[in-house]
């Protein structure tokens, strides 16, 4: 858990920075570009919102092994697993 928390905090810091540079606020409060809820992980939704605003989604398919869609699928599976184990 320590490593997960460490990297979650780093990711959140990067996304906070991107949001401030983009619109001046943190947390998906850009009225011109509202947060796009696509999964069960708010931090990832915030990332996708900034990413979609500035990139053509077709260009994202070639940027790395994971695409926004496959990462979203991953987070949904992790969420479902956590829900199963918490029961």
C-alpha angles and dihedrals in degrees: 000000000000092000092045091052092047094053093040089056091048091050091047091051091052093048091047089054093048091050093049092049091046102046110351098252138083128230105037099294097137103130091200091053111028119198113274110225107213106147147003096280114081096194091057091047089054090051092050091049093056092040094051092049093059106028139059105242091224089060091056093065092074100040099089144334092281121058124199087258096052092045089051090051089050093052091048091053092048090049092050091049091051090050090051093050093045092059 
